[in-house]
Amino acid sequence: MRFRITLLSLFFINLAFAQEEKKIPKLDSLKGVLKTANDSTRIELLKEISKDYQYTNVDSGMAYLKKYLSETQKQKNKKEEARCYMLYAAYLGGSPEKANEYYLKALKIREEIQDTAGIGNCYIGLGRI
C-alpha cells in the first residue's frame, strides 16, 4: 500500500514539472514575438505572458503586468486597461484590500465604456473577495 502511495505521489510530482516545462518554450516564443510586435499585438502578448507567469513566477508576472498596464494606457485602450486591473486583482488575491481596489478601478472603467459583460465580471470578482 505504501509503495502505491509513493508511486502515485511521484507520478503527480513529475506531472507538475512536465507542465512547467511545456510553458517555457511558449513563453520564450511569446517574448521573441514581443520584440517586433505592433501596438495591438503587443498588448495581447503582454497579457498572455503575464497570465502564463501568474502561478509559476509571480515577480516576472507582475513585471509584465506593469508593462501591459503601461501599454494599454499609452494606447488609450480602456477595455484592455480594465482587463489589466482585473488581472492585478487576481494576482493579489491574497490581499483582499488590494484586490478590491483593483476590481473597483476596473469597474469604474467598465461603467465609463458601458461594457455590461465586463461590469458583471467585476461584480463577480468583488463577490469572491
Disulfide bonds with the S-S distance in Angstrom:
none
